[in-house]
Amino acid sequence: MKKYDEYLSGVLDTYAFCLLPNHFHLLVRIKDFSKFGNLEALKLPRGKAYTPENIVSELFRRFLMSYSKSINIQQQREGSLFRKNFKRIQVDNESYFTTVVSYIHSQMRHHGFKTHDQDYMWSSYKRILTDKPSKLQKQYVLDWFGGKQAYIKFHNVNHSFHEIKKYIIED
C-alpha cells in the first residue's frame, strides 16, 4: 500500500481495497484533473496530449513494475510478476457503488482466507472503521452507508452478488 500511495494517491481517491496473494481489488475514482498537481513531476514523455485516464494507466504501469521489481529482489527471482494487464469497470450507479464496496470486502471469504470481513488485515473494511487519519476515503464511505453501524450491518448480511455479476471480471 505504501507503493500504491507513492504512485497513485495523487491522482486517485481510494474508497475500498482488498489485497489477496495473487490479485487485488480497488474501488477508486480519478481525481479532478486540476488536482493532479505538477505534471512535470510525473516525468511523462513530452509531445503527447494526456488525458486523466492515460496518466492513471501510466502510473498504474509504473506502480506494478516497481512492485514487481521489489518482489523479484526480495524473492531472488526474475521476470514478470503479473500475467495480465489490470482491468477496470466504471461504477455507474449508486446501487452498484454500495454493492462493490461490500463485494471487495468479501473477497477474502470468497477465496477461502477468513470468515469475517473484520479479521482480514489486507482489506479496507477495518480501516474504514478506525479514526486514524489516512488517504482512504473513509468518511465518504461511512456517510454513504449512513454511519458506522449501518456500514457494519450491511457487511454482516450475506449478500448475493448476482446483481453485479455482469460487472465482475474474473478468469
trRosetta pair geometry for C-beta under 8 A, 3 or more apart (Angstrom, degrees):
i j d omega theta_ij theta_ji phi_ij phi_ji
1 4 5.2 -49 -146 37 40 118
1 5 6.2 47 152 -23 67 102
1 17 7.7 137 -106 96 108 159
1 19 7.6 -108 -57 -41 92 144
2 5 5.6 -51 -150 35 31 114
2 6 6.3 35 150 -23 63 105
3 6 5.4 -51 -147 34 34 116
3 7 6.3 12 162 -3 67 110
3 63 6.0 130 144 -155 98 84
3 66 5.7 -177 -158 106 126 121
3 67 5.4 149 110 -76 162 88
3 70 7.2 -131 -71 -1 147 153
4 7 6.5 -70 -145 47 24 95
4 8 5.5 -41 -178 37 64 118
4 9 7.3 87 129 -43 70 88
4 63 6.2 61 -106 -160 51 136
5 8 7.2 -78 -109 55 12 74
5 9 4.6 8 -151 -24 59 132
5 135 6.5 133 -126 33 104 147
6 9 7.6 55 -11 14 13 103
6 63 7.8 152 76 -112 86 91
7 59 5.2 156 165 179 93 92
7 60 7.6 130 133 -88 128 28
7 62 5.7 -176 -140 95 130 102
7 63 3.8 -171 80 -81 161 98
7 66 6.8 179 -58 28 136 144
8 11 6.1 -79 -160 52 57 92
8 12 4.9 -5 163 22 98 122
8 28 7.9 -42 157 -137 128 157
8 56 7.4 62 -135 -145 97 79
8 59 5.5 137 -91 135 74 124
8 60 6.9 49 -88 -79 125 65
8 63 5.9 -10 -34 -64 109 149
9 12 6.5 -76 -113 60 28 80
9 14 7.3 -56 -109 -10 79 114
9 135 5.1 2 -148 157 130 163
10 31 7.7 -98 147 24 41 147
10 36 6.6 73 143 -158 96 53
10 37 5.6 -60 -171 16 121 132
11 30 6.5 -22 158 -147 85 75
11 31 5.7 -142 -166 28 36 106
11 36 5.5 24 -102 -123 88 89
11 52 7.2 169 -168 -159 111 88
11 55 6.3 -152 -134 118 155 112
11 56 5.5 -163 129 -91 134 83
11 59 6.1 138 34 28 143 164
12 28 4.4 -11 -172 -172 121 129
12 29 6.9 141 -158 68 68 38
12 30 6.2 -47 -102 -103 68 44
12 31 6.5 -135 -85 -20 14 90
12 56 6.6 96 -63 -129 103 116
13 28 6.4 150 75 -160 48 69
13 29 4.7 -11 55 56 103 93
13 31 5.9 113 -28 -75 89 84
13 137 5.2 51 171 -52 104 131
13 140 7.9 39 162 19 131 161
14 17 6.3 -9 -178 -38 121 113
14 26 6.5 -66 -134 -163 99 102
14 27 7.3 106 -164 78 58 59
14 28 5.2 -30 -101 -101 60 88
14 124 7.6 -166 143 -88 106 150
14 135 6.7 63 35 117 109 92
14 136 5.6 -62 92 -116 101 62
14 137 6.3 175 79 0 45 91
15 27 4.4 -63 69 104 102 106
15 28 6.7 -178 12 -89 83 32
15 29 7.1 58 -25 -11 115 96
15 101 6.7 -81 137 -97 109 102
15 124 7.8 137 130 113 37 165
15 136 7.5 111 -121 -168 17 75
15 137 4.9 -35 -96 57 65 119
15 140 6.6 -81 -116 90 98 121
15 141 5.6 139 -166 -71 87 110
16 25 7.6 -19 118 119 95 99
16 26 7.3 158 89 -159 59 38
16 27 4.1 31 46 30 92 119
16 100 7.2 165 52 125 142 84
16 101 4.8 167 -48 -131 153 70
16 104 4.5 124 132 76 124 149
16 105 6.6 -83 -163 -46 125 88
16 124 4.9 -156 -143 56 52 138
16 128 7.7 -15 -100 -57 78 133
16 141 6.9 116 -59 -106 92 144
17 24 6.7 -2 -170 178 95 108
17 25 6.5 165 -152 90 48 63
17 26 5.0 -1 -106 -107 90 68
17 27 7.2 -140 -64 21 53 69
17 104 6.7 -80 -127 169 9 133
17 123 6.8 -170 96 -146 61 46
17 124 4.8 95 38 -29 71 113
17 136 8.0 -108 8 -114 107 113
18 24 6.6 178 89 -155 52 66
18 25 4.8 14 48 48 93 103
18 104 5.0 177 -6 171 112 78
18 105 6.3 175 -66 -97 123 30
18 107 4.3 140 114 44 156 131
18 108 6.5 -138 -165 -35 124 86
18 120 7.5 22 -140 122 98 140
18 122 6.8 82 -163 115 53 81
18 123 4.5 4 -109 -111 80 90
18 124 7.2 -95 -60 9 60 79
19 24 4.8 -14 -113 -111 59 109
19 122 4.0 -90 61 166 99 117
19 123 7.3 -149 22 -70 66 50
20 23 5.5 5 64 62 111 63
20 24 6.3 -179 24 -85 72 51
20 25 7.9 45 -5 -5 107 87
20 107 6.2 -105 -52 137 126 120
20 108 6.9 -177 -95 -91 97 67
20 111 5.9 59 -139 47 142 165
20 113 7.3 -149 -127 -35 93 145
20 122 7.4 157 -69 103 36 133
25 103 7.8 -123 173 116 159 88
25 104 4.5 -161 116 -130 131 92
25 107 5.7 172 8 -51 137 157
26 104 7.7 89 -96 -133 9 140
27 91 7.2 40 -150 -38 99 146
27 97 7.8 112 -169 -148 135 71
27 100 5.5 129 -100 130 130 118
27 101 6.3 -69 12 -87 168 63
27 104 5.8 -111 -25 -34 110 156
30 52 5.0 109 166 150 140 127
30 53 7.0 -69 -78 -80 163 57
30 56 5.7 -88 -107 -54 112 148
31 35 4.8 -93 151 79 123 119
31 36 6.6 158 83 -72 114 64
31 52 7.9 -153 66 -149 57 130
32 35 4.7 76 70 5 89 108
33 36 5.7 -22 -166 -18 46 117
33 52 4.9 -113 -87 -68 96 114
36 39 6.3 39 114 -73 123 84
36 42 8.0 -24 162 -42 112 136
36 52 7.3 -153 -66 -115 132 89
36 55 6.9 3 -139 131 147 161
37 41 6.9 -38 124 42 109 131
38 41 4.1 71 98 -4 110 112
38 42 7.6 177 107 -15 66 78
39 42 5.5 -43 -163 20 49 117
39 44 6.6 -41 173 19 92 123
39 50 7.3 167 -154 58 135 146
39 55 7.7 -81 -129 -120 101 138
40 43 7.6 39 167 -68 45 45
42 55 6.9 -15 -179 -154 166 105
42 58 7.8 82 167 102 120 127
42 59 7.2 -68 -147 -78 115 104
44 48 7.1 -101 150 57 111 116
44 50 6.2 3 158 -67 163 148
44 55 7.0 -59 -81 -116 145 85
44 58 6.6 70 -112 118 101 166
45 48 6.0 61 90 1 93 120
50 54 5.6 -132 -149 78 74 109
50 55 5.2 72 171 -59 124 96
51 54 5.1 84 52 13 82 94
51 55 7.0 -145 89 -5 41 87
52 55 5.7 -59 -148 37 32 112
52 56 6.2 30 156 -18 67 107
53 56 5.9 -56 -148 37 29 109
53 57 6.3 31 153 -19 64 107
54 57 5.2 -46 -141 37 41 116
54 58 6.2 45 157 -21 67 102
55 58 5.8 -55 -150 36 30 110
55 59 6.4 26 153 -15 64 108
56 59 5.7 -57 -145 41 32 109
56 60 6.2 36 154 -21 66 104
57 60 5.7 -52 -147 35 30 112
57 61 6.4 35 152 -22 63 104
58 61 5.5 -51 -151 32 33 115
58 62 6.5 31 151 -16 64 104
59 62 5.5 -50 -146 37 36 112
59 63 6.2 41 152 -23 65 104
60 63 5.5 -52 -145 36 32 115
60 64 6.2 28 158 -15 66 106
60 86 6.0 -89 163 29 139 145
61 64 6.1 -58 -147 39 27 106
61 65 6.3 26 155 -17 63 109
62 65 5.7 -56 -145 39 30 111
62 66 6.2 31 156 -20 65 108
63 66 5.8 -58 -149 36 27 111
63 67 6.3 26 154 -18 64 108
64 67 5.6 -51 -144 37 32 113
64 68 6.2 37 154 -22 64 105
64 81 7.8 -158 176 67 86 111
64 82 5.9 -28 -177 -4 126 149
64 86 7.3 -160 -60 -35 145 115
65 68 5.6 -54 -148 36 30 113
65 69 6.4 32 154 -20 64 104
66 69 5.8 -52 -149 34 30 111
66 70 6.5 31 153 -18 63 106
67 70 5.7 -56 -151 36 31 112
67 71 6.4 26 155 -14 66 107
67 81 7.2 -116 110 68 89 154
68 71 5.9 -57 -146 40 30 107
68 72 6.1 33 155 -22 65 108
68 80 6.8 -44 -149 -152 145 43
68 81 3.9 -162 -122 10 93 123
68 82 6.7 -93 -79 -4 122 91
69 72 5.7 -55 -145 36 29 113
69 73 6.5 28 156 -17 64 104
70 73 5.9 -56 -151 36 29 108
70 74 6.2 26 154 -16 65 111
71 74 5.5 -56 -142 42 32 112
71 75 5.7 6 166 3 70 116
71 77 7.5 -25 129 51 81 114
71 81 5.6 79 69 -104 139 147
72 75 6.4 -66 -132 53 21 93
72 76 7.8 53 168 -124 53 5
72 77 5.1 -108 -138 75 67 74
72 78 6.1 69 -156 -101 122 32
72 79 7.4 163 -110 43 124 46
72 81 7.0 -121 -52 -58 91 111
73 76 7.5 16 -174 -75 27 44
80 83 7.1 113 126 -85 127 40
84 87 7.6 -5 129 -34 121 99
84 171 7.7 114 -20 5 160 151
87 169 4.6 -102 115 110 149 162
89 167 5.1 142 147 -169 159 91
89 169 6.6 171 -36 -20 119 114
91 96 5.2 -177 -154 113 81 115
91 97 5.1 89 169 -81 135 75
91 100 5.9 -90 -104 3 125 157
92 96 6.5 35 50 42 57 153
93 96 4.8 92 62 8 79 108
93 97 7.3 -141 98 -10 41 87
94 97 5.6 -51 -152 29 35 113
94 98 6.7 34 154 -17 66 104
95 98 5.8 -54 -154 35 34 113
95 99 6.3 26 153 -13 66 110
95 163 7.7 -68 143 139 120 140
96 99 5.8 -60 -145 43 31 108
96 100 6.0 33 157 -24 68 109
96 164 6.3 123 -133 -106 81 111
96 167 6.9 105 -147 -39 120 166
97 100 5.9 -57 -144 34 26 110
97 101 6.8 31 157 -23 61 101
97 144 7.1 -99 126 -167 122 144
98 101 6.2 -55 -159 27 28 110
98 102 7.0 15 152 -5 61 108
98 144 7.0 -165 -91 150 80 113
98 145 7.3 127 -131 -92 95 77
98 154 7.4 -97 -176 -171 102 149
99 102 5.9 -62 -154 43 36 107
99 103 5.9 40 150 -25 71 109
99 159 7.1 179 -138 172 85 152
99 161 6.8 134 177 -128 112 79
99 163 6.5 -116 -115 82 166 112
99 164 5.2 175 122 -37 137 135
100 103 5.2 -51 -138 38 34 116
100 104 6.2 38 160 -22 66 102
100 164 6.8 166 -72 -141 73 161
100 167 7.9 -69 -86 111 108 146
101 104 6.1 -55 -153 33 25 109
101 105 6.6 15 154 -9 61 111
101 141 6.3 148 -131 -144 145 113
101 144 7.7 140 -28 97 159 140
101 145 7.8 -118 92 -61 156 114
102 105 5.8 -62 -148 43 32 107
102 106 6.2 29 155 -21 67 111
102 154 6.2 -110 -81 138 127 101
102 155 5.8 -167 -123 -102 92 68
102 159 5.7 68 132 12 140 154
103 106 5.8 -62 -147 36 28 109
103 107 7.3 55 151 -54 59 84
103 159 7.6 -92 -72 91 68 136
103 161 5.3 90 -105 -115 110 134
103 164 6.4 -84 -60 71 153 150
103 168 7.8 -133 -176 -91 146 110
104 107 6.0 -25 -167 -20 37 116
104 123 7.5 154 136 -149 84 101
104 124 7.6 11 120 36 124 107
105 117 4.7 27 160 -139 109 125
105 123 5.6 102 -130 176 67 133
105 124 7.1 -92 -87 63 94 75
105 125 4.3 100 -138 -73 121 111
105 155 6.1 -44 102 -129 146 120
106 109 5.2 -55 -171 43 71 113
106 110 5.7 78 130 -30 86 103
106 117 6.7 -53 -83 -85 52 104
106 155 8.0 -172 -63 -152 88 83
106 159 7.2 -125 -49 50 157 105
106 161 7.8 -162 66 -49 147 129
107 110 5.1 -52 -141 36 37 118
107 111 6.1 15 164 -1 70 109
107 123 7.5 170 49 -102 99 120
108 111 6.2 -65 -143 50 28 96
108 113 4.0 -75 -171 59 88 120
108 114 4.9 11 134 33 126 93
108 117 7.6 137 45 -116 115 49
108 120 4.2 178 -7 -94 171 157
108 122 7.8 130 -77 64 126 92
108 123 6.4 -94 -21 -48 125 134
109 112 7.5 46 -173 -72 31 22
109 113 7.2 -87 -66 48 27 73
109 114 6.5 -65 -73 79 67 61
109 115 6.2 73 -111 -132 101 31
109 116 7.9 80 -72 -46 116 12
109 117 7.5 -53 -24 -69 117 65
113 120 6.3 73 108 -107 124 119
114 117 7.9 143 99 -84 120 16
114 119 4.4 -167 -174 90 141 116
114 120 4.7 -160 27 -63 145 94
115 119 7.0 35 53 32 61 145
116 119 4.6 89 69 -5 92 108
116 120 7.9 -172 90 -13 55 83
117 120 6.6 -66 -163 25 36 106
117 123 6.7 -111 -168 105 77 154
117 125 4.3 -160 160 -147 107 167
117 126 7.8 175 134 -44 80 76
117 155 5.3 -64 20 172 159 129
118 125 6.1 -123 -84 122 49 124
118 126 5.4 102 -142 -80 66 98
118 129 8.0 -10 -114 18 104 150
120 123 4.7 52 100 2 110 121
120 125 7.0 71 61 32 95 127
120 126 7.9 -175 70 -12 57 114
121 126 7.3 -39 -117 36 49 143
123 126 7.0 93 82 10 86 85
123 127 7.9 -165 108 7 51 100
124 127 4.9 -72 -152 51 57 114
124 128 5.6 66 150 -36 88 98
124 136 5.9 171 -141 -144 120 142
125 128 6.3 -63 -165 23 21 109
125 129 7.4 6 149 -8 57 108
125 155 6.8 115 -141 -140 116 158
126 129 5.8 -63 -160 37 39 110
126 130 6.8 37 149 -26 71 104
127 130 5.8 -53 -149 26 38 111
127 132 7.8 -75 -151 63 75 107
127 134 6.5 -26 178 30 117 162
127 136 5.8 72 128 40 124 168
127 138 6.9 -118 130 -90 78 119
128 136 6.8 -113 -84 137 68 132
128 138 4.7 171 -139 -132 60 87
128 141 5.3 -62 -144 83 132 139
128 142 6.5 166 168 -55 100 91
128 151 6.9 -136 121 173 128 153
129 138 8.0 -139 -25 -157 19 118
129 148 6.0 91 -130 -140 85 107
129 151 7.3 -172 -82 98 90 137
129 152 7.5 60 -97 -69 130 101
130 138 7.8 -85 61 -133 62 157
134 138 6.8 83 57 -24 102 122
137 140 4.1 -20 162 33 105 126
137 141 6.1 115 107 -24 82 91
138 141 5.9 -62 -152 37 30 107
138 142 6.2 24 157 -14 69 109
139 142 5.7 -54 -142 41 33 110
139 143 6.0 35 157 -19 67 108
140 143 5.9 -59 -148 40 25 110
140 144 6.2 34 151 -28 62 108
141 144 5.4 -51 -149 30 31 119
141 145 6.6 17 158 -7 64 106
141 151 7.0 73 136 -116 91 132
142 145 6.1 -64 -151 43 31 101
142 147 6.0 21 171 -136 92 22
142 148 5.9 -11 -142 -67 118 59
142 151 5.7 -60 -120 -43 64 143
143 146 7.6 43 -173 -75 31 21
143 147 7.6 38 -100 -62 35 46
145 150 4.7 174 143 107 89 102
145 151 4.0 106 89 -80 157 73
145 154 5.7 -119 -147 6 120 145
146 150 3.8 15 76 42 100 168
146 151 7.7 -175 57 -40 63 69
147 150 5.1 89 58 16 76 103
147 151 6.8 -132 102 -9 37 93
148 151 5.6 -58 -149 35 29 115
148 152 6.3 26 157 -17 66 106
149 152 5.8 -53 -147 37 31 109
149 153 6.1 32 154 -19 65 109
150 153 5.5 -52 -142 39 31 114
150 154 6.2 36 157 -23 65 104
151 154 6.0 -54 -149 33 25 110
151 155 6.6 17 155 -11 61 110
152 155 5.9 -65 -152 42 30 107
152 156 6.3 30 153 -25 67 110
153 156 5.7 -57 -146 32 30 112
153 157 7.2 35 155 -26 61 97
154 157 6.3 -52 -164 20 34 110
160 163 7.5 95 103 -5 85 83
161 164 5.3 -55 -177 50 84 99
161 165 6.4 121 123 -63 80 72
161 168 7.2 73 140 -53 126 138
162 165 5.5 -21 -154 -23 38 119
164 167 4.8 -50 -177 38 82 116
164 168 6.3 92 125 -39 87 94
165 168 5.6 -49 -148 18 38 116
